[in-house]
């Protein structure tokens, strides 16, 4: 890297060159001028680089990386992972149709989620889904009924709740006793016995997912031990478990966070797996955020500066409907100007146009900005566009995928007509 090129912390493939911000070889300001703002920009090389860390970690193993597409379900993003040989973790019928539309195969999909409907199950069975991750005993019964009625046998894995604290935000912890997810560790053996006796089901594995934005390896090692204990007891009871699915959850660097690298983490987990004699088992994982989070930014324009008695506000054209994480989880996203100004910095709260006091993107940030300036909201590749809404009848943002020196508009900005398309006035 030359002296005039610096990387954006945590964001491989995003660099500053002679003061201007680039995604791979494409200048971000040019994209904002061409497509308008707010605009999500993703780097294909950054996604593939994140995936490569997992692939290195699993080299020589029987493993499948199933991208948890809830993190970013854009068709072109799915296409990147289809072409890279990934499977997918889905949680709805809509996600199933997206994977199929992007060229994915149903057999490479695992279907998670606590509330799958009969219709969704039937469609997934007809498509030839790889596995249902079942989250309750009630669900086992219904799935068996749906499969039998369709003359099929549903491949199932039970999501067990290992009761391990992932030490993350309470809204994104999922493997604790008080969470709605999975079947309790103590109940799992009974559930497996039940599953093995139901006519419409074939047990193919075991699954766990303890939470998201996990930056510590200890909860993973604990969860692995708890799951392997269960594998031993379930198999001793005569129910073989051909695959083990360890879920997703690995965190990214939002604000100096230091999660383990995927290959380092999996090096340790695989050593533990080997030590316990399960090293040759078929493995599945379901990473979402760690594959796409720091492969994307959201570009936004400064509309107004509004000095206040207690706070200075920098009002931008992106809002909580585009980037809901700060409002929902008090999440931190880095903010950087596309072009640096030399003037003195002031402390601002970055807020959007939505009529809610909770509509903020960043708080107490030192910025040197003027109206008309462009900013990049960092770490916006995961759980931003996928959680965007039309609140305040704001159309959802456009999305661009950069590949080397080429930039593709992968989703048009949503128009007012798009928003009203499925509505009807009464006669
Ligand atoms: N597998 C299952 C069953 C999941 O529930 C999730 C995420 C994943 C895999 C992927 O987890 P990841 O690798 O992305 O951490 N909206 C929140 C995150 C919610 C995560 C929900 N489940 C946020 O913006 O932080």
Boltz pocket constraint, residues with backbone or C-beta under 6 A from the ligand:
constraints:
  - pocket:
      binder: B
      contacts: [[A, 68], [A, 71], [A, 89], [A, 112], [A, 113], [A, 171], [A, 172], [A, 174], [A, 209], [A, 211], [A, 212], [A, 213], [A, 247], [A, 248], [A, 249], [A, 250], [A, 286], [A, 287], [A, 288], [A, 289], [A, 290], [A, 325], [A, 329], [A, 382], [A, 383], [A, 387]]
      max_distance: 6.0
